[in-house]
Amino acid sequence: MKLFLGIDGGQTSIKSVLANQRGRILGTGSGGPAVHFRDEATRHQVRESLSRAIQEALRQAGLSVTQEIESAFLGVSGVNGPESPAGTIYRDMIQEEFKARKICVDLDARIALAGAIPSRVGVIVIAGTGSIAFGMNERGESARVGGWGYLL
């Protein structure tokens, strides 16, 4: 059975969902915030929060934390693309603790758009602990504005 992991990492909490290849949800989890990396202490806090969210989803599914995951997608606030410094740190955290064949990390607004608008053509606004507006057109070009905390 192939497993797929989705992570929504915000400044308030991290949510995880584990599904099989048919899209059936097998388990969910949650952890503390995905705070921006300021120092080693915050990096450790994020690692603990992320690990807790993933382990909880695996346990709910009746699986071991050593279970291989086919693909993981993380949408995290403060990440400015898959190859950004924060994106690389998150990808490394997953690789160090869990067995995942493929890992992609991008900004949380991208997963919000995909969840809200199946065609992924449109605009979304996130107004939570932080704020961002993100949109994509028919050609796949995207734009964003925000990232100044709670200010819109």
MDTraj code that builds the backbone (N, CA, C; nanometers):
import mdtraj as md
import numpy as np

residues = "MET LYS LEU PHE LEU GLY ILE ASP GLY GLY GLN THR SER ILE LYS SER VAL LEU ALA ASN GLN ARG GLY ARG ILE LEU GLY THR GLY SER GLY GLY PRO ALA VAL HIS PHE ARG ASP GLU ALA THR ARG HIS GLN VAL ARG GLU SER LEU SER ARG ALA ILE GLN GLU ALA LEU ARG GLN ALA GLY LEU SER VAL THR GLN GLU ILE GLU SER ALA PHE LEU GLY VAL SER GLY VAL ASN GLY PRO GLU SER PRO ALA GLY THR ILE TYR ARG ASP MET ILE GLN GLU GLU PHE LYS ALA ARG LYS ILE CYS VAL ASP LEU ASP ALA ARG ILE ALA LEU ALA GLY ALA ILE PRO SER ARG VAL GLY VAL ILE VAL ILE ALA GLY THR GLY SER ILE ALA PHE GLY MET ASN GLU ARG GLY GLU SER ALA ARG VAL GLY GLY TRP GLY TYR LEU LEU".split()
xyz = np.array([
    [0.0847, -0.1176, 0.0000],
    [0.0000, 0.0000, 0.0000],
    [0.0894, 0.1242, 0.0000],
    [0.0661, 0.2137, -0.0951],
    [0.1406, 0.3389, -0.1011],
    [0.0741, 0.4412, -0.0100],
    [0.1578, 0.5151, 0.0634],
    [0.1090, 0.6150, 0.1575],
    [0.1508, 0.7540, 0.1135],
    [0.0603, 0.8496, 0.1354],
    [0.0850, 0.9879, 0.0979],
    [0.0589, 1.0760, 0.2190],
    [0.1517, 1.1666, 0.2460],
    [0.1456, 1.2514, 0.3643],
    [0.1304, 1.3968, 0.3226],
    [0.0339, 1.4643, 0.3819],
    [0.0161, 1.6071, 0.3600],
    [0.0364, 1.6810, 0.4906],
    [0.1099, 1.7909, 0.4849],
    [0.1375, 1.8717, 0.6037],
    [0.0979, 2.0159, 0.5758],
    [0.0228, 2.0744, 0.6681],
    [-0.0096, 2.2167, 0.6649],
    [0.0567, 2.2782, 0.7873],
    [0.1630, 2.3535, 0.7643],
    [0.2394, 2.4118, 0.8744],
    [0.2185, 2.5610, 0.8845],
    [0.1521, 2.6027, 0.9900],
    [0.1275, 2.7444, 1.0119],
    [0.1949, 2.7922, 1.1393],
    [0.1847, 2.9208, 1.1645],
    [0.2482, 2.9804, 1.2817],
    [0.1769, 2.9449, 1.4121],
    [0.0584, 2.8861, 1.4032],
    [-0.0144, 2.8443, 1.5226],
    [-0.0010, 2.6952, 1.5475],
    [-0.0069, 2.6143, 1.4401],
    [0.0026, 2.4690, 1.4567],
    [0.0386, 2.4017, 1.3250],
    [0.0772, 2.2760, 1.3376],
    [0.1054, 2.1900, 1.2227],
    [-0.0013, 2.0820, 1.2202],
    [-0.0622, 2.0605, 1.1049],
    [-0.1619, 1.9545, 1.0860],
    [-0.1083, 1.8563, 0.9833],
    [-0.1351, 1.7283, 1.0054],
    [-0.0912, 1.6254, 0.9110],
    [-0.2079, 1.5354, 0.8744],
    [-0.2014, 1.4805, 0.7547],
    [-0.3000, 1.3823, 0.7104],
    [-0.2260, 1.2755, 0.6309],
    [-0.2574, 1.1505, 0.6581],
    [-0.1971, 1.0366, 0.5901],
    [-0.3070, 0.9647, 0.5132],
    [-0.2835, 0.9411, 0.3844],
    [-0.3844, 0.8764, 0.2999],
    [-0.3197, 0.7665, 0.2171],
    [-0.4034, 0.6743, 0.1680],
    [-0.3529, 0.5711, 0.0773],
    [-0.3688, 0.6183, -0.0666],
    [-0.3312, 0.5320, -0.1613],
    [-0.3331, 0.5706, -0.3032],
    [-0.4743, 0.5956, -0.3565],
    [-0.5757, 0.5514, -0.2870],
    [-0.7145, 0.5771, -0.3284],
    [-0.7695, 0.7063, -0.2681],
    [-0.6894, 0.7715, -0.1854],
    [-0.7316, 0.8961, -0.1226],
    [-0.8024, 0.8771, 0.0098],
    [-0.8090, 0.7541, 0.0581],
    [-0.8739, 0.7266, 0.1873],
    [-0.7840, 0.7757, 0.3000],
    [-0.8389, 0.8580, 0.3869],
    [-0.7623, 0.9101, 0.4997],
    [-0.7465, 0.8007, 0.6038],
    [-0.6215, 0.7731, 0.6391],
    [-0.5894, 0.6678, 0.7348],
    [-0.5599, 0.7233, 0.8732],
    [-0.5114, 0.8467, 0.8793],
    [-0.4775, 0.9060, 1.0078],
    [-0.4493, 1.0543, 0.9946],
    [-0.4687, 1.1240, 1.1053],
    [-0.4385, 1.2672, 1.1105],
    [-0.3582, 1.2954, 1.2360],
    [-0.2905, 1.4069, 1.2368],
    [-0.2127, 1.4439, 1.3539],
    [-0.1983, 1.5943, 1.3637],
    [-0.1514, 1.6379, 1.4783],
    [-0.1265, 1.7810, 1.4960],
    [-0.0075, 1.8006, 1.5881],
    [0.0545, 1.9138, 1.5730],
    [0.1693, 1.9490, 1.6553],
    [0.1692, 2.0984, 1.6792],
    [0.2702, 2.1437, 1.7480],
    [0.2833, 2.2859, 1.7771],
    [0.3108, 2.3670, 1.6519],
    [0.3496, 2.4913, 1.6686],
    [0.3655, 2.5813, 1.5546],
    [0.4872, 2.5517, 1.4680],
    [0.4760, 2.5946, 1.3434],
    [0.5885, 2.5898, 1.2493],
    [0.6493, 2.7297, 1.2462],
    [0.7028, 2.7716, 1.3599],
    [0.7571, 2.9073, 1.3716],
    [0.8769, 2.9253, 1.2796],
    [0.9034, 3.0492, 1.2429],
    [1.0182, 3.0782, 1.1569],
    [1.1473, 3.0498, 1.2336],
    [1.2470, 3.0012, 1.1626],
    [1.3741, 2.9635, 1.2245],
    [1.4545, 3.0883, 1.2616],
    [1.4676, 3.1125, 1.3906],
    [1.5487, 3.2250, 1.4374],
    [1.6807, 3.1756, 1.4947],
    [1.6760, 3.0598, 1.5561],
    [1.7954, 3.0057, 1.6200],
    [1.7777, 2.8548, 1.6345],
    [1.8736, 2.7907, 1.6964],
    [1.8692, 2.6452, 1.7112],
    [1.7511, 2.6008, 1.7979],
    [1.7132, 2.6823, 1.8957],
    [1.6000, 2.6465, 1.9830],
    [1.4695, 2.6411, 1.9037],
    [1.4461, 2.7387, 1.8157],
    [1.3222, 2.7354, 1.7371],
    [1.3264, 2.6233, 1.6345],
    [1.4434, 2.5942, 1.5816],
    [1.4555, 2.4819, 1.4877],
    [1.4196, 2.3513, 1.5584],
    [1.4666, 2.3350, 1.6815],
    [1.4347, 2.2151, 1.7604],
    [1.2842, 2.2088, 1.7889],
    [1.2244, 2.3223, 1.8224],
    [1.0803, 2.3277, 1.8500],
    [1.0003, 2.2846, 1.7273],
    [1.0387, 2.3334, 1.6105],
    [0.9687, 2.2971, 1.4871],
    [0.9856, 2.1486, 1.4581],
    [1.1068, 2.0967, 1.4764],
    [1.1315, 1.9534, 1.4535],
    [1.0410, 1.8689, 1.5426],
    [1.0290, 1.9060, 1.6691],
    [0.9425, 1.8332, 1.7625],
    [0.7958, 1.8407, 1.7194],
    [0.7505, 1.9586, 1.6808],
    [0.6113, 1.9770, 1.6379],
    [0.5808, 1.8951, 1.5134],
    [0.6704, 1.9001, 1.4166],
    [0.6532, 1.8261, 1.2916],
    [0.6538, 1.6759, 1.3169],
    [0.7485, 1.6306, 1.3973],
    [0.7583, 1.4885, 1.4292],
    [0.6326, 1.4387, 1.5003],
    [0.5824, 1.5165, 1.5948],
    [0.4615, 1.4788, 1.6696],
    [0.3418, 1.4653, 1.5754],
    [0.3260, 1.5596, 1.4844],
    [0.2125, 1.5570, 1.3912],
    [0.2179, 1.4345, 1.3004],
    [0.3369, 1.4010, 1.2517],
    [0.3514, 1.2862, 1.1614],
    [0.3361, 1.1548, 1.2371],
    [0.3993, 1.1447, 1.3529],
    [0.3878, 1.0218, 1.4324],
    [0.2434, 0.9940, 1.4709],
    [0.1690, 1.0972, 1.5059],
    [0.0284, 1.0808, 1.5445],
    [-0.0537, 1.0254, 1.4275],
    [-0.0301, 1.0763, 1.3077],
    [-0.1030, 1.0272, 1.1896],
    [-0.0680, 0.8811, 1.1619],
    [0.0590, 0.8460, 1.1734],
    [0.1009, 0.7069, 1.1514],
    [0.0406, 0.6143, 1.2571],
    [0.0424, 0.6573, 1.3832],
    [-0.0155, 0.5746, 1.4909],
    [-0.1649, 0.5536, 1.4700],
    [-0.2363, 0.6600, 1.4334],
    [-0.3803, 0.6482, 1.4070],
    [-0.4082, 0.5476, 1.2972],
    [-0.3174, 0.5409, 1.2012],
    [-0.3326, 0.4471, 1.0895],
    [-0.2879, 0.3065, 1.1277],
    [-0.2366, 0.2901, 1.2496],
    [-0.1885, 0.1598, 1.2939],
    [-0.0549, 0.1223, 1.2323],
    [0.0250, 0.2226, 1.1980],
    [0.1524, 0.1988, 1.1310],
    [0.2691, 0.2434, 1.2180],
    [0.3840, 0.1859, 1.1908],
    [0.5065, 0.2207, 1.2615],
    [0.5644, 0.3500, 1.2053],
    [0.6413, 0.4210, 1.2867],
    [0.7067, 0.5429, 1.2380],
    [0.8151, 0.5110, 1.1356],
    [0.8506, 0.3836, 1.1226],
    [0.9488, 0.3430, 1.0214],
    [0.8823, 0.3065, 0.8889],
    [0.7503, 0.3153, 0.8832],
    [0.6765, 0.2837, 0.7605],
    [0.7181, 0.3779, 0.6478],
    [0.7422, 0.3237, 0.5288],
    [0.7810, 0.4077, 0.4157],
    [0.6611, 0.4859, 0.3622],
    [0.6850, 0.6123, 0.3348],
    [0.5848, 0.7017, 0.2770],
    [0.6253, 0.7273, 0.1327],
    [0.5327, 0.7069, 0.0417],
    [0.5622, 0.7264, -0.1008],
    [0.5954, 0.8723, -0.1315],
    [0.5113, 0.9626, -0.0828],
    [0.5304, 1.1035, -0.1141],
    [0.4772, 1.1895, -0.0003],
    [0.5505, 1.2951, 0.0307],
    [0.5084, 1.3906, 0.1331],
    [0.5105, 1.5304, 0.0729],
    [0.4040, 1.6058, 0.0962],
    [0.3997, 1.7455, 0.0524],
    [0.3744, 1.8318, 0.1741],
    [0.4640, 1.9254, 0.1977],
    [0.4525, 2.0167, 0.3100],
    [0.4250, 2.1568, 0.2583],
    [0.3170, 2.2167, 0.3030],
    [0.2877, 2.3571, 0.2759],
    [0.3087, 2.4320, 0.4059],
    [0.4116, 2.5171, 0.4107],
    [0.4529, 2.5776, 0.5373],
    [0.4653, 2.7292, 0.5236],
    [0.4110, 2.8002, 0.6216],
    [0.4239, 2.9461, 0.6195],
    [0.5712, 2.9842, 0.6316],
    [0.6086, 3.0877, 0.5606],
    [0.7470, 3.1329, 0.5662],
    [0.8398, 3.0641, 0.4686],
    [0.7915, 2.9610, 0.4004],
    [0.8735, 2.8919, 0.3007],
    [0.8521, 2.9626, 0.1672],
    [0.9602, 2.9999, 0.1035],
    [0.9509, 3.0731, -0.0226],
    [0.9940, 2.9839, -0.1386],
    [0.9306, 2.8690, -0.1502],
    [0.9607, 2.7763, -0.2588],
    [1.0401, 2.6560, -0.2123],
    [1.0387, 2.5490, -0.2930],
    [1.1022, 2.4223, -0.2554],
    [1.2523, 2.4320, -0.2308],
    [1.3203, 2.5203, -0.3032],
    [1.4656, 2.5298, -0.2901],
    [1.5097, 2.6427, -0.1977],
    [1.4156, 2.7066, -0.1313],
    [1.4504, 2.8139, -0.0379],
    [1.5215, 2.7541, 0.0834],
    [1.5960, 2.8354, 0.1585],
    [1.6627, 2.7822, 0.2781],
    [1.5668, 2.7118, 0.3740],
    [1.4508, 2.7717, 0.4012],
    [1.3543, 2.7078, 0.4918],
    [1.2992, 2.5797, 0.4312],
    [1.2732, 2.5794, 0.3003],
    [1.2247, 2.4588, 0.2335],
    [1.3233, 2.3443, 0.2453],
    [1.4510, 2.3752, 0.2303],
    [1.5562, 2.2736, 0.2428],
    [1.5631, 2.2201, 0.3850],
    [1.5502, 2.3072, 0.4837],
    [1.5539, 2.2636, 0.6242],
    [1.4385, 2.1678, 0.6532],
    [1.3179, 2.2021, 0.6083],
    [1.2029, 2.1137, 0.6312],
    [1.2213, 1.9797, 0.5613],
    [1.2679, 1.9819, 0.4378],
    [1.2902, 1.8569, 0.3645],
    [1.3920, 1.7700, 0.4390],
    [1.4989, 1.8314, 0.4875],
    [1.6003, 1.7566, 0.5622],
    [1.5435, 1.6979, 0.6910],
    [1.4580, 1.7738, 0.7600],
    [1.3966, 1.7237, 0.8838],
    [1.3165, 1.5963, 0.8570],
    [1.2388, 1.5970, 0.7495],
    [1.1584, 1.4792, 0.7151],
    [1.2498, 1.3623, 0.6800],
    [1.3518, 1.3870, 0.5986],
    [1.4419, 1.2801, 0.5556],
    [1.5168, 1.2178, 0.6725],
    [1.5501, 1.2980, 0.7728],
    [1.6257, 1.2480, 0.8871],
    [1.5426, 1.1582, 0.9780],
    [1.4122, 1.1822, 0.9871],
    [1.3299, 1.1098, 1.0839],
    [1.2348, 1.0075, 1.0249],
    [1.1997, 1.0232, 0.8978],
    [1.1000, 0.9354, 0.8382],
    [1.1480, 0.8856, 0.7029],
    [1.0915, 0.7735, 0.6593],
    [1.1252, 0.7174, 0.5286],
    [1.0237, 0.7672, 0.4268],
    [1.0653, 0.8643, 0.3465],
    [0.9778, 0.9174, 0.2417],
    [1.0539, 0.9158, 0.1101],
    [0.9942, 0.8549, 0.0092],
    [1.0597, 0.8443, -0.1218],
    [1.0692, 0.9798, -0.1917],
    [0.9654, 1.0604, -0.1796],
    [0.9640, 1.1915, -0.2445],
    [0.9108, 1.2941, -0.1448],
    [0.9787, 1.4088, -0.1368],
    [0.9386, 1.5148, -0.0445],
    [0.9388, 1.6473, -0.1191],
    [0.8296, 1.7199, -0.1080],
    [0.8213, 1.8535, -0.1669],
    [0.7759, 1.9503, -0.0581],
    [0.8394, 2.0654, -0.0533],
    [0.8051, 2.1682, 0.0449],
    [0.7801, 2.2987, -0.0301],
    [0.6701, 2.3645, 0.0023],
    [0.6383, 2.4926, -0.0610],
    [0.5593, 2.5776, 0.0385],
    [0.5216, 2.6975, -0.0028],
    [0.4499, 2.7847, 0.0884],
    [0.3083, 2.7337, 0.1158],
    [0.2579, 2.7658, 0.2331],
    [0.1255, 2.7187, 0.2740],
    [0.0143, 2.7725, 0.1852],
    [0.0339, 2.8884, 0.1264],
    [-0.0693, 2.9454, 0.0395],
    [-0.0927, 2.8593, -0.0845],
    [0.0094, 2.7898, -0.1312],
    [-0.0063, 2.7036, -0.2491],
    [-0.1022, 2.5882, -0.2184],
    [-0.0915, 2.5273, -0.1001],
    [-0.1838, 2.4176, -0.0679],
    [-0.3230, 2.4713, -0.0378],
    [-0.3303, 2.5938, 0.0157],
    [-0.4617, 2.6549, 0.0396],
    [-0.5341, 2.6785, -0.0927],
    [-0.4617, 2.7257, -0.1937],
    [-0.5222, 2.7479, -0.3255],
    [-0.5678, 2.6155, -0.3861],
    [-0.4834, 2.5131, -0.3780],
    [-0.5188, 2.3819, -0.4341],
    [-0.6405, 2.3230, -0.3637],
    [-0.6517, 2.3436, -0.2333],
    [-0.7656, 2.2917, -0.1589],
    [-0.8938, 2.3686, -0.1833],
    [-0.8812, 2.4988, -0.2077],
    [-0.9997, 2.5829, -0.2252],
    [-1.0515, 2.5845, -0.3685],
    [-0.9598, 2.5773, -0.4647],
    [-0.9976, 2.5904, -0.6056],
    [-0.9324, 2.4764, -0.6838],
    [-1.0080, 2.3713, -0.7158],
    [-0.9489, 2.2547, -0.7831],
    [-0.8707, 2.2876, -0.9104],
    [-0.9128, 2.3886, -0.9861],
    [-0.8403, 2.4246, -1.1087],
    [-0.7097, 2.4970, -1.0770],
    [-0.6961, 2.5437, -0.9544],
    [-0.5801, 2.6188, -0.9067],
    [-0.5625, 2.7526, -0.9781],
    [-0.6661, 2.8002, -1.0414],
    [-0.6640, 2.9313, -1.1062],
    [-0.7511, 3.0233, -1.0221],
    [-0.6900, 3.1213, -0.9575],
    [-0.7642, 3.2115, -0.8714],
    [-0.6740, 3.2728, -0.7669],
    [-0.7363, 3.3282, -0.6647],
    [-0.6642, 3.3976, -0.5583],
    [-0.7200, 3.3530, -0.4237],
    [-0.6310, 3.3350, -0.3263],
    [-0.6732, 3.3066, -0.1888],
    [-0.6055, 3.4074, -0.0962],
    [-0.6652, 3.4258, 0.0202],
    [-0.6065, 3.5096, 0.1242],
    [-0.6052, 3.4282, 0.2527],
    [-0.4909, 3.4240, 0.3172],
    [-0.4793, 3.3616, 0.4490],
    [-0.4665, 3.4755, 0.5492],
    [-0.5534, 3.4764, 0.6477],
    [-0.5497, 3.5794, 0.7516],
    [-0.5605, 3.5090, 0.8856],
    [-0.4474, 3.4659, 0.9361],
    [-0.4435, 3.3943, 1.0632],
    [-0.3406, 3.4600, 1.1530],
    [-0.2522, 3.3799, 1.2095],
    [-0.1424, 3.4354, 1.2871],
    [-0.0581, 3.5246, 1.1970],
    [-0.0449, 3.4819, 1.0710],
    [0.0203, 3.5615, 0.9677],
    [-0.0791, 3.5875, 0.8562],
    [-0.0347, 3.6580, 0.7515],
    [-0.1247, 3.6857, 0.6397],
    [-0.0492, 3.6798, 0.5081],
    [-0.1203, 3.6388, 0.4031],
    [-0.0641, 3.6341, 0.2686],
    [-0.1792, 3.6259, 0.1688],
    [-0.1604, 3.6876, 0.0540],
    [-0.2505, 3.6696, -0.0601],
    [-0.1674, 3.6020, -0.1684],
    [-0.2262, 3.5022, -0.2329],
    [-0.1536, 3.4231, -0.3327],
    [-0.2490, 3.3914, -0.4464],
    [-0.1998, 3.4002, -0.5674],
    [-0.2840, 3.3692, -0.6818],
    [-0.2061, 3.3040, -0.7940],
    [-0.2811, 3.2352, -0.8819],
    [-0.2214, 3.1692, -0.9970],
    [-0.3136, 3.1881, -1.1165],
    [-0.2532, 3.2094, -1.2344],
    [-0.3332, 3.2254, -1.3554],
    [-0.3344, 3.0965, -1.4376],
    [-0.3986, 3.1020, -1.5536],
    [-0.4143, 2.9836, -1.6394],
    [-0.2812, 2.9304, -1.6915],
    [-0.1788, 3.0149, -1.6974],
    [-0.0471, 2.9719, -1.7458],
    [0.0405, 2.9151, -1.6345],
    [-0.0123, 2.9089, -1.5137],
    [0.0644, 2.8569, -1.4013],
    [0.1562, 2.9596, -1.3373],
    [0.1447, 3.0847, -1.3792],
    [0.2245, 3.1909, -1.3190],
    [0.1598, 3.2303, -1.1868],
    [0.2420, 3.2502, -1.0859],
    [0.1874, 3.2828, -0.9546],
    [0.2460, 3.4136, -0.9025],
    [0.1739, 3.4731, -0.8097],
    [0.2184, 3.5950, -0.7427],
    [0.1697, 3.5900, -0.5991],
    [0.2439, 3.6566, -0.5135],
    [0.2065, 3.6609, -0.3725],
    [0.2402, 3.7967, -0.3149],
    [0.1699, 3.8308, -0.2099],
    [0.2001, 3.9512, -0.1345],
    [0.1653, 3.9213, 0.0109],
    [0.2426, 3.9736, 0.1000],
    [0.2176, 3.9495, 0.2415],
    [0.3440, 3.9070, 0.3114],
    [0.3249, 3.8352, 0.4205],
    [0.4386, 3.7903, 0.4977],
    [0.4815, 3.8905, 0.6034],
    [0.3901, 3.9822, 0.6396],
    [0.4214, 4.0806, 0.7421],
    [0.3409, 4.0525, 0.8689],
    [0.3318, 3.9279, 0.9048],
    [0.2578, 3.8925, 1.0251],
    [0.1087, 3.9090, 1.0072],
    [0.0435, 3.9629, 1.1070],
    [-0.1025, 3.9745, 1.1055],
    [-0.1519, 4.0902, 1.0189],
    [-0.0614, 4.1773, 0.9711],
    [-0.1025, 4.2941, 0.8924],
    [-0.1472, 4.2539, 0.7534],
    [-0.2617, 4.3021, 0.7104],
    [-0.3110, 4.2783, 0.5745],
    [-0.2848, 4.3989, 0.4870],
])
top = md.Topology()
chain = top.add_chain()
for i, resn in enumerate(residues, 1):
    res = top.add_residue(resn, chain, resSeq=i)
    for name in ("N", "CA", "C"):
        top.add_atom(name, md.element.get_by_symbol(name[0]), res)
traj = md.Trajectory(xyz[None], top)
